[in-house]
Amino acid sequence: MISLTMPRLFFPLCLGLCFLANAEDVLRFNNGDQLHGSFQGINEANAILWSRNDLQAPLTLKTQQVRHVLLQTQQAPLKAESFAYIRLICGDQIPGQVLRMTKETTVIRSHALGEISIPTAEIEAIHPQPIGGVIHYIGPYSAEGWEVLKEKPQPQSDQPQVEVKPVPDVPKDAATKDQAQRKEVAAWVHAGTAWYHTKGTEPLIRKDCLGERTILRFRLSWRERLNANIALHADFAPPPAEEKKDDAKEGDAPAQKRMAFFNGMPQNQVQLYGNALVLNIYQTYFSLNRCGYDASGQIISQRMMHTQSNVQLPDSGDAVMEIRSDRSKGMIMLFVNGQYAAQWEDIEQLKNTPDDAEADADPMLGNGFALQCTNATAPMRLSDLIIADWNGIKDSAHSMSHDERDIVLLSNGTDRYSGEILRIDQQKAFFRTSYSTLEIPLSEIAELNFARPKTAEEPEISEGTVTARFYPIGKISGIPLASAAGSLQLRSRFDIPWQVDLTHAIAIDFHDDHPFLETMDEAEQKPLTPDDSPAEGE
């Protein structure tokens, strides 16, 4: 037997909690209404117990009318082992570590469930070190650190100006009433644990969040054909100041900057993102453009050449987008649902650093991120965002599955083995390859994927299933049973009662069977009325 050992790797956490210790929980109904207070559990009648400071006794609310509960009072300090999780074939992600595993049974120690045993055949993958580097952000669990960017004024052009007609005078009382009825809706709205696009083309941005080698992974949901721009390494810089020429006269209009054209369309991306790389994502095609200002201050737009796979996306759908960026190598890689989609190499503008930038070189790129829905009326959702350091691995996560062989990927990002997992014991995986049997410490494994035919069917979700979601990674589902405050008792799909500790939970979803763009659906539903609204005692 060969013993495989490596220097122990550590993955420190570089992020702040989004929840305050004294924050209130938030309960959201199916029609979008919200109720602040504190989650106190579930009673024997399968009703939520909800307390408020202005009520003497807790409310009881029917779970059929509740979409989810956002738990903002249960957060606790995180530990590094909170990152490890076990992924089940039903889609659940149990946060914790494997203590022992045989062909029949796997024993897991979880901060959410304690020590439990599940059938090994129900496990799809084990992730002892799931990210592979320092995590900088996980969310979006709140709107903190995000902005909706207003479009900057466009440069002057020779195009004819649209005539603006004055609004007819209206009675003062009527105008006041009209303004009160019309509420200004932002282009992006944060609700629950996601951002939702509501209207317009204003981008959602997060500044100074990308590093030298970065993994940017998020789930994107859309309708009416996917058409989005993702700005990478944006500095959001304003236009360079005009230098006044010696022969310029007082009162002269400033010189107009040249607007570059690409595919016959004027590029306004530079007004939004400054110097950046903009990834255009369509259903069947991806492109990357460099926008910004050159050394002389002129607006530029340059298309980057790339290689691309045959990834195709539906008219309305949901996909996990993963972007890997290496500034030192000038490389951008795109994966969709774990499958390789496109790659750009030797991007000189990405390589620029303060040390080697020449006086006449184009301005350097920044470290910001932005998402823009270019279809002003199309619904879109951003969720499950992780920003972390990239360990350099170029393989697709899709390649980590095989019909007949288990696959182990080490946390160094390069070494992998295929064969058969024999057992896990004493924090070591015993793995048999074609040539030998390896003894690999779990601390050196990024992920272990079990053999599973691609034609295997996904298990069906039982009616009434409730899902608890955890920070930073975790998803546990089951049929709710009577529960107390701070915990959730579920009957698991293995017909075993689980007592779920909500200390690290961020939300409880009561209708996870149709989570797609739920905020967009709320406008089509009938609002609660006094006749059907949940009331105390129901």
C-alpha positions as CSV (number, residue, x, y, z in Angstrom):
1,M,0.0,0.0,0.0
2,I,1.3,3.4,-0.9
3,S,0.9,6.2,1.6
4,L,0.3,9.6,-0.1
5,T,1.1,12.6,2.1
6,M,1.4,16.3,1.3
7,P,1.9,19.6,3.3
8,R,-1.3,20.4,5.1
9,L,-3.3,23.1,3.4
10,F,-5.4,25.7,5.2
11,F,-8.2,27.8,3.8
12,P,-8.7,30.9,5.9
13,L,-12.0,32.8,5.6
14,C,-11.8,36.4,4.5
15,L,-15.3,37.7,4.7
16,G,-17.6,39.3,7.2
17,L,-21.0,38.0,8.4
18,C,-23.9,39.7,6.6
19,F,-26.2,39.3,9.6
20,L,-26.2,41.3,12.8
21,A,-26.6,39.7,16.1
22,N,-29.7,41.8,16.9
23,A,-31.3,41.6,13.4
24,E,-34.8,40.2,13.1
25,D,-35.9,37.1,11.1
26,V,-38.0,37.8,8.0
27,L,-40.9,35.7,6.9
28,R,-42.0,36.0,3.3
29,F,-45.4,34.9,2.0
30,N,-46.2,33.5,-1.4
31,N,-47.5,36.9,-2.6
32,G,-44.4,38.8,-1.6
33,D,-45.6,40.2,1.7
34,Q,-43.1,40.2,4.6
35,L,-43.3,39.9,8.3
36,H,-40.4,40.7,10.7
37,G,-40.0,38.9,14.0
38,S,-38.5,35.7,15.3
39,F,-38.9,32.1,14.2
40,Q,-40.0,30.0,17.1
41,G,-40.4,26.6,15.5
42,I,-43.2,24.5,14.1
43,N,-46.1,23.0,16.1
44,E,-47.9,19.6,15.8
45,A,-50.4,21.1,13.3
46,N,-47.5,21.9,10.9
47,A,-47.9,25.7,11.5
48,I,-45.1,28.1,12.0
49,L,-44.7,29.8,15.4
50,W,-43.7,33.4,15.0
51,S,-43.1,36.0,17.7
52,R,-42.9,39.7,17.7
53,N,-42.1,42.3,20.4
54,D,-45.5,44.0,19.9
55,L,-47.4,40.7,20.5
56,Q,-48.1,39.0,23.7
57,A,-48.3,35.5,22.2
58,P,-46.7,34.0,19.1
59,L,-48.6,33.9,15.8
60,T,-49.3,30.6,14.1
61,L,-49.0,30.8,10.4
62,K,-49.9,28.2,7.8
63,T,-46.9,26.8,6.0
64,Q,-48.9,26.6,2.7
65,Q,-48.9,30.4,2.5
66,V,-45.2,30.9,3.4
67,R,-42.4,30.8,0.8
68,H,-39.5,31.0,3.2
69,V,-38.1,32.3,6.4
70,L,-34.8,34.2,6.5
71,L,-33.0,33.5,9.7
72,Q,-30.9,36.5,10.6
73,T,-30.7,35.9,14.4
74,Q,-29.1,32.4,14.4
75,Q,-25.7,33.3,12.9
76,A,-22.6,32.1,14.9
77,P,-18.8,32.4,14.2
78,L,-17.7,30.1,11.4
79,K,-14.9,27.5,11.5
80,A,-12.8,26.3,8.6
81,E,-14.4,22.9,8.7
82,S,-17.8,24.5,7.9
83,F,-16.7,24.4,4.2
84,A,-16.7,20.6,3.9
85,Y,-19.9,19.0,2.8
86,I,-21.3,15.7,1.3
87,R,-23.5,16.0,-1.8
88,L,-26.4,13.5,-2.1
89,I,-28.0,12.3,-5.3
90,C,-31.2,14.0,-4.3
91,G,-29.4,17.4,-4.4
92,D,-28.9,17.9,-0.7
93,Q,-25.6,19.2,0.6
94,I,-24.9,18.0,4.2
95,P,-22.3,20.3,5.8
96,G,-19.8,18.2,7.7
97,Q,-17.1,15.6,7.4
98,V,-17.0,11.8,6.8
99,L,-15.9,9.9,9.8
100,R,-16.2,6.4,8.4
101,M,-17.4,4.9,5.1
102,T,-17.9,1.4,3.9
103,K,-19.6,0.1,0.8
104,E,-22.9,0.0,2.7
105,T,-22.9,2.9,5.2
106,T,-21.3,6.3,5.6
107,V,-21.1,8.0,9.0
108,I,-21.0,11.8,8.9
109,R,-20.3,14.4,11.6
110,S,-22.2,17.6,10.9
111,H,-22.6,20.8,12.9
112,A,-26.2,20.9,11.6
113,L,-27.2,17.2,12.3
114,G,-24.6,15.9,14.7
115,E,-23.4,12.3,13.9
116,I,-25.6,10.5,11.4
117,S,-25.5,7.4,9.2
118,I,-26.7,7.3,5.6
119,P,-26.5,4.6,2.8
120,T,-23.3,5.1,0.8
121,A,-25.3,4.5,-2.4
122,E,-27.2,7.8,-1.7
123,I,-23.9,9.8,-1.9
124,E,-22.9,11.5,-5.2
125,A,-19.7,13.2,-4.0
126,I,-17.7,14.1,-0.9
127,H,-16.1,17.6,-0.7
128,P,-13.5,17.8,2.1
129,Q,-11.9,21.0,0.6
130,P,-14.6,22.2,-1.8
131,I,-13.3,25.6,-2.9
132,G,-9.5,25.0,-3.0
133,G,-8.4,28.5,-1.9
134,V,-9.2,31.5,0.2
135,I,-12.9,32.5,0.1
136,H,-13.5,36.2,-0.2
137,Y,-17.3,36.3,-0.5
138,I,-20.3,34.0,-0.2
139,G,-23.8,35.3,-0.8
140,P,-25.7,37.5,-1.5
141,Y,-27.4,37.1,1.9
142,S,-27.8,40.9,2.1
143,A,-27.5,44.0,-0.1
144,E,-24.4,45.1,1.7
145,G,-21.5,45.9,-0.6
146,W,-23.6,46.0,-3.7
147,E,-24.8,48.9,-5.9
148,V,-27.1,49.4,-8.8
149,L,-25.0,51.5,-11.2
150,K,-26.7,54.5,-12.9
151,E,-25.8,54.9,-16.5
152,K,-23.5,57.8,-17.0
153,P,-24.2,60.5,-19.6
154,Q,-23.5,59.5,-23.1
155,P,-20.8,61.4,-25.2
156,Q,-22.0,64.0,-27.7
157,S,-22.8,62.7,-31.1
158,D,-23.9,63.9,-34.5
159,Q,-27.2,61.9,-34.2
160,P,-30.4,64.1,-34.3
161,Q,-31.6,64.8,-30.8
162,V,-35.0,63.6,-29.7
163,E,-37.5,66.3,-29.0
164,V,-38.7,66.4,-25.4
165,K,-42.2,67.6,-25.1
166,P,-43.3,69.3,-21.9
167,V,-45.7,67.4,-19.7
168,P,-49.1,69.1,-19.6
169,D,-50.1,70.9,-16.4
170,V,-52.2,68.8,-14.1
171,P,-54.0,69.8,-10.9
172,K,-51.7,69.7,-7.9
173,D,-53.8,67.3,-6.0
174,A,-54.0,64.9,-8.9
175,A,-50.2,65.0,-9.4
176,T,-49.5,64.3,-5.7
177,K,-51.9,61.4,-5.8
178,D,-50.3,60.0,-8.9
179,Q,-46.8,60.2,-7.4
180,A,-48.0,58.5,-4.2
181,Q,-49.4,55.6,-6.2
182,R,-46.3,55.1,-8.4
183,K,-43.3,53.8,-6.5
184,E,-39.9,54.0,-8.0
185,V,-38.7,50.4,-8.7
186,A,-34.9,49.8,-8.9
187,A,-33.4,47.9,-11.8
188,W,-32.2,45.2,-9.3
189,V,-34.0,44.3,-6.0
190,H,-32.5,42.2,-3.2
191,A,-34.9,39.7,-1.7
192,G,-34.2,36.7,0.4
193,T,-30.8,35.3,-0.6
194,A,-30.7,36.6,-4.2
195,W,-30.8,39.7,-6.5
196,Y,-33.6,40.0,-9.0
197,H,-33.7,42.1,-12.2
198,T,-37.0,44.0,-12.5
199,K,-36.6,46.4,-15.3
200,G,-34.1,48.5,-17.4
201,T,-30.5,47.8,-18.2
202,E,-28.7,49.3,-15.2
203,P,-26.1,46.8,-14.0
204,L,-25.6,45.4,-10.5
205,I,-22.0,45.9,-9.3
206,R,-19.6,44.9,-6.6
207,K,-16.3,46.7,-6.4
208,D,-12.9,45.5,-5.5
209,C,-13.8,41.8,-5.1
210,L,-11.6,40.0,-7.7
211,G,-8.0,39.0,-7.1
212,E,-5.0,37.9,-9.2
213,R,-6.3,34.3,-9.6
214,T,-10.1,34.2,-9.0
215,I,-13.0,31.8,-9.2
216,L,-16.3,33.6,-9.7
217,R,-19.2,31.1,-9.4
218,F,-22.9,31.9,-9.3
219,R,-26.3,30.6,-10.3
220,L,-28.1,32.6,-13.0
221,S,-31.8,32.2,-13.7
222,W,-33.6,33.9,-16.6
223,R,-36.6,34.1,-18.9
224,E,-37.2,35.3,-22.5
225,R,-33.8,34.3,-23.8
226,L,-30.5,34.8,-22.0
227,N,-28.8,38.0,-22.9
228,A,-26.4,39.3,-20.2
229,N,-23.2,41.2,-19.8
230,I,-20.7,40.3,-17.1
231,A,-18.0,42.9,-16.4
232,L,-14.8,41.4,-15.0
233,H,-11.9,43.4,-13.4
234,A,-13.8,46.6,-13.9
235,D,-12.4,49.8,-12.4
236,F,-15.6,51.9,-13.0
237,A,-13.3,54.8,-13.9
238,P,-14.8,58.1,-15.2
239,P,-13.6,59.5,-18.5
240,P,-10.1,61.0,-18.4
241,A,-10.1,64.8,-17.8
242,E,-9.7,66.8,-21.0
243,E,-6.4,68.7,-21.3
244,K,-7.0,72.3,-22.4
245,K,-5.0,73.1,-25.5
246,D,-2.9,76.3,-25.6
247,D,-4.8,77.7,-28.5
248,A,-8.3,76.9,-27.0
249,K,-10.3,80.0,-26.4
250,E,-12.4,80.7,-23.3
251,G,-15.9,79.4,-23.8
252,D,-15.0,76.8,-26.4
253,A,-16.8,73.5,-26.1
254,P,-14.6,70.6,-25.1
255,A,-13.4,68.3,-27.8
256,Q,-15.6,65.3,-28.4
257,K,-14.1,61.9,-27.7
258,R,-14.2,59.3,-30.5
259,M,-16.8,56.6,-29.8
260,A,-15.6,53.2,-31.0
261,F,-18.0,50.9,-32.9
262,F,-18.2,47.1,-32.7
263,N,-20.5,45.0,-34.9
264,G,-22.1,48.3,-36.1
265,M,-23.2,49.2,-32.6
266,P,-21.8,52.0,-30.5
267,Q,-20.2,50.8,-27.3
268,N,-21.6,52.4,-24.2
269,Q,-20.1,49.8,-21.8
270,V,-17.1,52.1,-21.1
271,Q,-19.5,54.6,-19.6
272,L,-20.7,52.0,-17.2
273,Y,-17.6,50.0,-16.3
274,G,-14.6,52.2,-17.2
275,N,-11.7,49.9,-18.0
276,A,-12.9,46.3,-17.9
277,L,-13.4,43.0,-19.7
278,V,-17.0,42.4,-20.6
279,L,-18.2,38.9,-21.1
280,N,-21.3,38.8,-23.4
281,I,-23.4,35.6,-22.7
282,Y,-26.1,34.5,-25.1
283,Q,-27.9,31.2,-25.6
284,T,-25.4,29.6,-28.0
285,Y,-22.5,32.1,-28.1
286,F,-20.1,33.8,-25.8
287,S,-17.8,36.8,-26.5
288,L,-15.3,38.8,-24.5
289,N,-14.5,42.5,-25.2
290,R,-12.0,44.9,-23.7
291,C,-13.6,48.3,-23.1
292,G,-12.1,51.4,-21.6
293,Y,-9.8,54.2,-22.5
294,D,-6.5,54.1,-24.3
295,A,-3.4,56.0,-23.2
296,S,-4.6,59.1,-24.9
297,G,-8.0,59.0,-23.3
298,Q,-9.9,57.8,-26.4
299,I,-12.7,55.3,-25.9
300,I,-11.8,51.8,-27.1
301,S,-13.6,48.5,-27.6
302,Q,-11.6,45.5,-28.6
303,R,-12.9,41.9,-29.2
304,M,-10.8,39.0,-27.7
305,M,-10.4,35.9,-29.8
306,H,-11.3,32.6,-28.1
307,T,-12.1,28.9,-28.4
308,Q,-15.6,27.8,-27.6
309,S,-17.5,24.5,-27.0
310,N,-21.0,23.7,-28.2
311,V,-22.8,24.7,-25.0
312,Q,-26.4,25.7,-25.6
313,L,-28.8,27.3,-23.2
314,P,-32.7,27.3,-23.2
315,D,-35.0,30.2,-23.7
316,S,-35.8,30.2,-20.0
317,G,-33.7,28.3,-17.6
318,D,-31.2,28.1,-14.8
319,A,-27.4,27.5,-14.9
320,V,-24.3,27.7,-12.7
321,M,-21.8,30.0,-14.3
322,E,-18.2,29.7,-13.3
323,I,-15.5,32.1,-14.4
324,R,-11.8,31.5,-13.7
325,S,-9.4,34.3,-14.1
326,D,-5.6,34.4,-14.0
327,R,-4.2,37.9,-14.4
328,S,-0.6,36.8,-14.5
329,K,-1.3,34.5,-17.5
330,G,-3.9,36.7,-19.1
331,M,-6.4,33.9,-19.0
332,I,-10.2,33.8,-18.7
333,M,-12.1,30.4,-18.6
334,L,-15.9,30.0,-18.6
335,F,-17.8,26.9,-17.4
336,V,-21.6,26.4,-17.6
337,N,-23.1,23.8,-15.3
338,G,-19.6,22.3,-14.8
339,Q,-19.1,21.9,-18.5
340,Y,-16.3,23.7,-20.4
341,A,-17.8,26.6,-22.4
342,A,-15.1,29.0,-23.6
343,Q,-11.5,30.2,-23.0
344,W,-9.5,33.3,-23.7
345,E,-5.7,33.3,-23.5
346,D,-2.8,35.8,-23.6
347,I,-5.0,38.8,-22.8
348,E,-2.3,41.4,-22.5
349,Q,-4.6,44.0,-20.9
350,L,-5.3,41.5,-18.1
351,K,-1.5,41.0,-17.5
352,N,-0.7,44.7,-16.9
353,T,0.6,45.5,-13.4
354,P,1.8,48.8,-11.9
355,D,5.4,47.5,-12.1
356,D,5.5,46.9,-15.8
357,A,3.0,49.5,-17.1
358,E,4.7,52.0,-19.4
359,A,3.8,55.6,-19.6
360,D,2.0,55.2,-22.9
361,A,0.3,51.9,-22.0
362,D,-3.4,51.6,-21.8
363,P,-4.9,52.0,-18.3
364,M,-4.8,48.9,-16.1
365,L,-7.9,47.0,-15.3
366,G,-9.5,47.0,-11.9
367,N,-11.0,44.3,-9.6
368,G,-14.8,45.0,-9.8
369,F,-17.6,42.7,-11.0
370,A,-20.9,43.6,-12.6
371,L,-24.0,41.9,-14.0
372,Q,-26.2,43.5,-16.6
373,C,-29.4,42.2,-18.1
374,T,-29.5,43.7,-21.6
375,N,-33.1,42.8,-22.1
376,A,-34.8,45.6,-20.2
377,T,-38.0,43.7,-19.5
378,A,-36.7,40.2,-19.0
379,P,-36.7,38.6,-15.5
380,M,-33.3,37.5,-14.1
381,R,-32.0,36.2,-10.8
382,L,-28.5,36.1,-9.3
383,S,-27.9,33.7,-6.4
384,D,-25.4,31.3,-4.9
385,L,-22.4,33.5,-5.5
386,I,-18.9,32.5,-4.3
387,I,-15.7,34.5,-5.0
388,A,-12.5,32.7,-4.0
389,D,-8.9,32.3,-5.0
390,W,-8.3,29.9,-7.9
391,N,-5.9,27.1,-7.3
392,G,-5.1,26.9,-11.0
393,I,-6.9,23.8,-12.1
394,K,-8.2,24.0,-15.6
395,D,-10.3,20.9,-15.7
396,S,-14.1,21.1,-16.0
397,A,-16.1,20.0,-13.0
398,H,-18.1,18.0,-15.6
399,S,-15.1,15.8,-16.1
400,M,-15.2,14.8,-12.5
401,S,-17.9,12.2,-13.1
402,H,-17.7,8.8,-14.7
403,D,-20.2,6.0,-15.3
404,E,-18.0,3.2,-13.8
405,R,-15.0,4.7,-12.0
406,D,-14.7,6.9,-8.9
407,I,-12.6,10.0,-9.3
408,V,-10.5,11.8,-6.7
409,L,-9.2,15.3,-7.2
410,L,-6.5,16.5,-4.8
411,S,-6.5,20.0,-3.3
412,N,-3.3,20.9,-5.1
413,G,-5.5,21.4,-8.2
414,T,-3.5,19.2,-10.5
415,D,-3.3,15.6,-9.3
416,R,-6.3,13.2,-9.8
417,Y,-6.9,9.5,-9.7
418,S,-9.6,7.3,-11.0
419,G,-10.5,3.9,-9.7
420,E,-12.5,2.6,-6.8
421,I,-13.0,4.0,-3.3
422,L,-12.7,1.1,-0.9
423,R,-13.4,2.8,2.5
424,I,-12.8,5.9,4.6
425,D,-11.4,5.6,8.1
426,Q,-9.1,7.5,10.4
427,Q,-9.4,10.6,8.2
428,K,-7.9,8.8,5.2
429,A,-9.4,7.5,2.0
430,F,-8.3,4.1,0.8
431,F,-8.5,4.3,-3.0
432,R,-7.7,1.5,-5.5
433,T,-6.3,2.4,-8.9
434,S,-5.3,0.2,-11.8
435,Y,-1.7,0.1,-10.5
436,S,-1.9,0.3,-6.7
437,T,-3.9,1.1,-3.6
438,L,-3.5,4.7,-2.3
439,E,-3.9,5.9,1.2
440,I,-4.9,9.6,0.9
441,P,-5.5,12.0,3.8
442,L,-8.9,13.7,3.5
443,S,-7.2,17.0,4.2
444,E,-5.5,16.7,0.8
445,I,-8.7,15.9,-1.2
446,A,-10.7,18.6,-2.9
447,E,-13.5,16.3,-3.9
448,L,-14.3,12.6,-4.4
449,N,-16.9,11.8,-7.0
450,F,-18.6,8.4,-7.0
451,A,-19.3,6.5,-10.2
452,R,-22.8,7.1,-11.4
453,P,-24.4,6.5,-14.9
454,K,-25.3,9.7,-16.6
455,T,-28.7,8.1,-17.5
456,A,-29.5,7.7,-13.8
457,E,-32.8,9.4,-12.8
458,E,-32.9,12.0,-10.1
459,P,-35.0,11.1,-7.0
460,E,-38.4,12.7,-6.9
461,I,-39.1,15.4,-4.2
462,S,-41.9,14.5,-1.8
463,E,-44.9,16.9,-1.5
464,G,-44.5,19.1,1.5
465,T,-40.7,19.0,1.6
466,V,-39.0,21.8,3.5
467,T,-35.4,22.8,2.9
468,A,-33.0,24.4,5.3
469,R,-30.1,26.3,3.8
470,F,-26.8,26.9,5.6
471,Y,-23.9,29.3,5.6
472,P,-21.6,29.1,3.9
473,I,-22.5,25.8,2.2
474,G,-25.4,23.4,3.0
475,K,-28.9,22.2,2.0
476,I,-30.9,19.7,4.0
477,S,-34.5,18.8,3.1
478,G,-37.2,16.6,4.5
479,I,-40.8,16.6,5.8
480,P,-41.2,19.0,8.7
481,L,-42.1,17.6,12.2
482,A,-42.8,19.5,15.4
483,S,-39.8,21.7,16.2
484,A,-38.7,24.2,18.8
485,A,-36.9,27.6,18.3
486,G,-33.4,27.3,17.0
487,S,-34.0,23.8,15.4
488,L,-36.0,22.1,12.7
489,Q,-37.0,18.5,12.9
490,L,-37.3,16.7,9.6
491,R,-38.2,13.3,8.4
492,S,-35.4,12.5,6.0
493,R,-35.9,10.7,2.7
494,F,-34.3,7.7,4.5
495,D,-37.4,7.7,6.8
496,I,-35.2,8.7,9.7
497,P,-36.0,11.8,11.9
498,W,-33.3,14.4,11.8
499,Q,-32.9,17.2,14.4
500,V,-31.5,20.1,12.3
501,D,-29.5,22.7,14.3
502,L,-30.2,26.1,12.8
503,T,-27.2,27.9,14.3
504,H,-25.6,28.3,10.8
505,A,-28.8,28.3,8.8
506,I,-29.6,31.3,6.6
507,A,-33.1,30.3,5.4
508,I,-35.9,27.7,5.5
509,D,-37.7,27.2,2.2
510,F,-41.2,25.9,2.4
511,H,-41.9,25.8,-1.3
512,D,-38.6,24.7,-2.9
513,D,-40.5,22.8,-5.7
514,H,-40.8,26.0,-7.8
515,P,-38.1,28.4,-6.7
516,F,-37.5,29.8,-10.2
517,L,-37.7,33.6,-10.1
518,E,-40.3,33.5,-7.4
519,T,-40.2,37.3,-7.0
520,M,-41.3,37.7,-10.6
521,D,-44.2,35.3,-10.1
522,E,-45.5,37.2,-7.0
523,A,-46.9,40.0,-9.2
524,E,-49.2,37.5,-10.9
525,Q,-50.6,36.1,-7.7
526,K,-53.6,37.4,-5.8
527,P,-52.5,39.5,-2.8
528,L,-53.5,38.4,0.7
529,T,-56.9,39.8,1.8
530,P,-58.5,39.8,5.3
531,D,-60.5,36.8,4.2
532,D,-57.5,34.5,3.4
533,S,-54.7,36.1,5.3
534,P,-53.0,34.0,8.0
535,A,-54.2,34.9,11.4
536,E,-53.5,34.0,15.0
537,G,-54.9,30.6,15.9
538,E,-55.0,29.2,12.4
